[in-house]
Amino acid sequence: MQPRDQLTRKEIEVATLVWEGLTNREIAKIIGTTEQVVKNYLRTAFDKLGVWSRLELALYIASHGGVNWVSELGLDAGSQAVNGEVSRVACASR
C-alpha cells in the first residue's frame, strides 16, 4: 500500500487541484467550502504523503503519474469532473 492510497476523495481532489496550479481560494469555490477547510485537507494530505509544501505535493503527484495519478487510484469519474471545473475557474479568473 502506497501513502497515496490513504488519501480520502476530498484530499485527492484538493491535491489534484493544487497540482493544476489553483489557489486555496479557487479550490474552495470549486468544492463548495472555505479556504480553511481546504487548508485542513492539505495539511492531512501532506502528513499522509510525507510532504511539507504545495511544491512537494505537486512534485509527488508528477512523479506518481501526473495527469494519470487519479486514474491509477481508480477514481477517473471524479477527476473528469475536477478537470471540467478547473477549466471554468481558470477562464473565469482571467
N, C-alpha and C positions, 0 to 999 in steps of 0.2 A: 504494500500500500504506500503510495506516494503522499507527501504532505498535501498536495492539492486535492486529493480525494477526501480530505477532511472539511473542505470548504462547503458552506451552505450555498444554495442557489443565489441568494442575495449577495453574498460575498463574491461569488463568481461573477455575477452581473456587474457589481461595482468595480471589481478588479479589471474586468474587460473594458469597461468604460474609461478607467484610468489609463489603461494601455492605449486606448484610442485617442487619448490626449484631452479628455474633458476635465473641467474643474469640478470641485466638490459641489459647487452651486448648480452647475449644469446637470450633474448626476442626480442631485436631489430632485430637480424638476422632472427628470425623466422617470425616476422610480416613485415619485409622489411622496417625498418625505422631506426632512430638514437636513441642512448641512451637518448638524451634529450627529444625526443618525448615520450619515454617510461616513463621517469620521470614525464612528464606532465600528462600522463594518470593516473599514480599512484597518483599524487597529487589530481587530481579531484576525483578519486575513494575514496581516504582517506577522502576527505571532505564530499562526499555523504554518506559514510558509518559511519562516525564519528570515524575513527581510526587514529592513529598517526604514525604508523610504519608498515614495512613489516610483522613483527611478529604479530602485532594486526590484520592485514589483513588476514594472514594465519589462525589465531585463529577464526576470523569471518567466514571465508569460512568453516573451520572444524565444527564450531557449527551450520552451516546452511546447512548441508548435505554432506560436504566434496566432494568426487568424484561426488556426485549427485546434487551438488548445481546448476550446469548449467542446468541439465535436469529439475530441478524444475522451472527454468525460461523459459522453452520451447525452449532451444537452443541446443538440442542434436547434430545436424549435425555439428555445429561449434566446439563443444567440442571434437568430434571424430577427426576432422582434427587437432586440437590443440594437442591432445594426440599423434597422429602419428608423428607430428613434434617434440614433446618433446623427443620421443624415439630416433629419428635420431640425434638431437642435443646432447642429453645426451651421446650417444655412440660415437659421433664424438669428443666430448670434453675430452674423457678419454684416 
